[in-house]
């Protein structure tokens, strides 16, 4: 940012927190790589190659507003002794032997005075710690050669190296190294204390006797150019660890670049807040033999506001310096998924189980490369959410990186190509001179101590303790009073609890949320309602907790944690383990009296949350203070489990809300450093729904006993609200199961997989709580717009109590009606009331603008019933302009879009009516994620078009073919949706009729699930790749990314724009038309006003705004909404629910049941006939909205919409209509207008996608005759890893011209050699064959649409193909047709969501064929775990050489069958198997009677034909032996559906015969 | 909740009625509920927006009790019903059921029979003896006078008594119930239904004083002195007259003269022959097309009228208005009441010019003219159709054209309370307070002529305001 010259008042570097922009929201992701000589032979070549890897990873990084502005890059090497020795000599001092000195790489402020002060702190500290300073060296740099921008130079530090001689008194280099670590920490603390404010901050990049880090705010190629040292031939190292950063912000600072002192990280730590808290909480319980007294001088281990990787590095370093080996420390922080892993040997499981009590996992997607200079290694998170490939050469080089092809290494030198697998580690010990594989590292560590035996002595399983008798529940009347006191409503029973107890699952609802936020509601709301669940979008993926359950764990450890650094402690620390954190009443009593069963080793104290109601609202604060003091005292008296209980509420006593009490105590104990010395269990009458449990867990509860919920459920059964035939135990179990599943979902939304790391992780944003309140009791949680404080929270509790114990005639037997899930007259307010719906429908049907205005008024004016944040807004007085000078309503309407509602969730009638209306208006309709019938791409006879301008691409990739994409004006990547951010959609089987099945390439009657994550987007650079892929399929279409409002969404949006999105949607939490779990509808995400304002502010700060279009979405209703969205920054506005209402939806909220009575959200043919909507109705509505907007524009003095965009300064708070709860809100941050400094703040510019330089342009030219005249061509070319999405643009051109039918097979044959970049052959059209001699990276054949991809190793290759990896992760994701032959092994999630392609591969990683709905996959080798998870269609043939396949297959939805020959199959059905030949395309239409043997044989033959596969040949040669070793993986649902189809067909044929 | 697909599976089944010939010979109720109410409950869709719940003036929790009936949970249904409605047995009989017009199934087919479900619940409650007094645990010591014992007065009194206040209900007539007692014929609304409810209210501590016409028999000021609060629920009893020539002739009566007298006789009172208004053997003309008109028709037929003709000045509405343009609102549509079904001629767009004398001071006919309605500047204007005069034979003319406003003479005049532009007692629906301290008003006296269900609603809500006024806070539902 060129700020120092143009606006001197602003500091360069990271901007200050302003408005809703907060630098703390920064995310990053990146490319990481390393190279090492196994034998520790140091050379300059290694450094050069390291830098080359960096350059070849450039596409994984990002540039800011100016393409020359990098996000940060760097390199870590061993100390180059020869080089430094020479330099020291030049400077007049001499270096001792290696190992006897250390070098610090120091970034100094530019200010000379500050610099000198820092320098003397360093020198003084070095001496104090017992070492001495040998000398200083200015690090030579060349900013000009590196082509650094002014903005980067503005924060460029002065970089110097300090040389430290090892003092006497150090036993060995390790001790010296530890001291250097302590020195660095102490220096850091001392300098921070001085409190310099400098543009370039003081920072120690490294200080070690073994390694050194050169890094900065660079693009990758600038590292070598900037640091002259790195090109000195004397600069030698045996290892180089490099990193290129992709930051969401463009304000990266020099110190945020990787590598850190020990790690470079590609990923994100989702549980950071919790990890930091827990780290601090350990302060008093941590002791170290090796660090001794020094340990106390290291705090804080991490500074607030550091990046996640920096914190991770700090923690890893502490563990390492505290005595753990590098590998051990990494396993402690990123453990494998062990809890549910049946394949893991017991010794290793015990190791992990033992370590689980020491530290919660640092959870999140991660590929971490780490080194101490002696060893270098890398590990992957438990779910393998980041790619990491490596190769080994015959001259002892190991090269690892996020992708293959980062160095040109002669093929014949390579002896092994492999990948890091989920949870696995690669370690190279340079001193031992060998690679230690995962198995060996872990076996060695796991057997180092008898962990199983130690566990047997220390780990108490709750279930093993003797039963205790729980408290007897009160009678119905008393129970009812308490239910009222805890705020139970009738809806809680009906909508939430009954479904949980009956089905063991959380209930589903639909049509979003139109209730007010808790702070705007006039009613008492549960405290948890002020907390919005955060969720992962773009920068890291949500997890699929159902299909990938194996990585999830609810295990909770209650009670004191052992000393983290006491790895050799011999005194056993008892730990109490529960398999899941929801305790029933018996379990709670076991804990309450645990001292009896543990000889007093555990001692539990129960603290009551109740205080006399007579103390009133003012009584709550002293009650909390007293509770915290009591908890502290209890811990100091060696009570190691504290139960917080709100039992005891009666007419005279009121309880502190359990969430408030839990968090207050948790935070208090953390502050006292005592938290890890005790367990926190909550006995909560207030907890009943998933969100309540999630908040309690997120704020520190290790276990929760919802005693009231159980009592209520039993009472419900007594009064007939639950079926009689479910035993009471079963009701309780199902309810607990449903809560557990719900917690999984909430955790996985944020990409967190274990309860232990979720506990205390505070994955929430407070909306409507005052910062003081949050600071006091929910420390560290972010709250942006202030709101209620303790007084109001106490008043809400008090109100409930009053109502509960008052004598209220007529209501004695009744709970509050609620009104959250369905409109109720005396319940919670809704925007869409009966009057509103009736008015707007009557208005559009009669084209009555006056009636529309009445409708708009009832929504816009929220006097007395606040509904939305914007309801509290008002416009500042302006000079109006005449109405006739304002741009026409027809022109404003072009900015409108309808929300993404899939054909499938809504009927054809409802879907196409919207499309026709939007096309007539010149706005845009959205396909939703269900594909679109190709017939709709052609205009109708009357000139109308049913083609949706926006084609959505969601995680399910249903019907996302090349033709579909080629027919888009805009392609929208749905990262999240308002109703259920962080979750995938689902279409129940009864809505998938033949037509829907056809469009979605799936089988009728089989339910469809979209995965929570896009399996090709686990990070921002992955999103950039998908944007690139899609842009290639249709170069004319804009690429849009849909995000959901939450804190930090602005920063995510900035990253998305840097990833070259043309268009970003910010959706509110409240939108949503489809079916979602109720928890998600209600509690995830935030209002669009917040997200939109933050996005606008962040984009303007980043100077990225004008190149993109910003769209706001979420319960938009009126022209005023449109104008407000515009003022807050939106170019466009999307309408979901209300567009449906305009065409007849009456908010039945029955979309998930297929019973929509007005034919909107149903596929029932009878009900579809009830659809009455007309395009004219929709058009009338949008013209009314535009007209209303126009009138407001005139009042505000704007002639064009562009002028008003971003004029948030014209908004103000309407103080007149506040009420007691909304009084404290501060909307100022929303209205903050970032100074644009002359740059446009609306869309008026273009993204540069860099398509011109692509090899596909050349391919298209070569294939011109083929595309135009269908003449076959053969093209030969080299390919390298920077050639991404190879063949995709070519395919887009074919699809545009020839549709999905494409060209005749093999019309275009491309023979390529080398390592392909990501997404080789993405959306490859029919008629194109890519034959690659070399290897592929991730996403080969993504969205394959009829083309053929063949990959085999190059001729010269010395490796054994079937033992080595040939394609990366997520191959064939969303493929709809086509075929692939890979001679070698594929990575994780092979053929995920394949719906029609045929593939042969020689082995796959974990999660193979996940979510597959069609197609055929043949695996000629081993598979990873969790094969076929969520697979509902298609067939896989897997070689099961040793009969163990079943243990690795997810059997939830599939069955394994032998490979039948035709004669076998004919026993069941008398059909012919498909006839397949060697030439032309293979087409397999599955049937029950198919000849599997023949299919398999043919496919293997083809595989051999195309790839010359050795295994394939072997199998064909011994077919009789091999055939029996294959198993057929058959989805149960699919078999049933095929059966139905055949029965129907048979019936039809029979009928025709009789009629014939 | 009902059954998700119930509306597709089951047909609406309404009340069944005794044959016309059988029923017009007595004054007893003649309808009966379907056997299987559960199936009717199953037809409810449990809408995300239950339009019925809003269409219902008293906001009955309709989906909730429908569901309870579907599940056979009658006791629960009764509790749900009583949370919003003190007297479901009243509304279950005489409410025109705007809820059913608003019902979502009505948009695409036949509405859920909500009113019958309501009736079935409350009658089950009485049958099972589930309806017991809810006696206040504590007495407040405050005294409240309620003037007028119609549905507004009764619901107000019941709520206040349950809140612990001493309530005295004053009624100018000889029996409690107001217009429900005497305005609605027994064959539509058996008066025992009121009586059994009164036994509950007496047990709850409500005192009833009949023949106590405030402002006439007892000075209104006395109430202000004796009570801590006074609630005016005297109804809107000033009938709309038809000041056409010949109005003074004998045989022309307000419906509210004809109907009460008949009910008194049905209830066992002796009516002197010279006062008795009989339709027996007469040609009866009922002027006014509303419910009261229907009541006159039913009663006249039971008297044995020679013919009954009903005329209405407004146009004949469509039998099937476009639901897309009116639903969920109350539609103007052609409805046929059970009384009309029992035999009468109906004519629309007819204006009465004059009453024709038989020469003995009795009416013998009315002279009518056809009118037509046209919209001008958004206002409907009526004009007579040229040469369309005709005569209707009429020995008995019953005027059933609604009510203007409360009777002003007596209590209201004495109190000098403020009135609104339409002559009703001025008070808003937030607190129901009149211009006078401690005086409240609810029901038709405040809002003008309306439905029983509105009256109950206002009475309840007014009670909450009174309670808050007396105690400083209230737990009564609004």
Interface residues (C-beta under 8 A of the other chain):
Chain A: X490 X494 X510 X511 X719 X720 X803 X806 X807 X808 X809 X810 X811 X812 X813 X814 X817 X821 X822 X823 X824 X825 X826 X830 X832 X833 X834 X835 X837 X838 X841 X842 X845 X846 X1146 X1147 X1148 X1149 X1150 X1153 X1155 X1157 X1158 X1166 X1167 X1170 X1172
Chain B: X1 X4 X5 X7 X8 X45 X46 X47 X48 X49 X50 X51 X53 X54 X55 X59 X61 X63 X64 X71 X73 X76 X79 X80 X82 X83 X86 X102 X104 X105 X107 X108 X134 X136 X137 X138 X159 X162 X163 X164 X324 X325 X326 X327 X328 X329 X475 X476 X477 X478
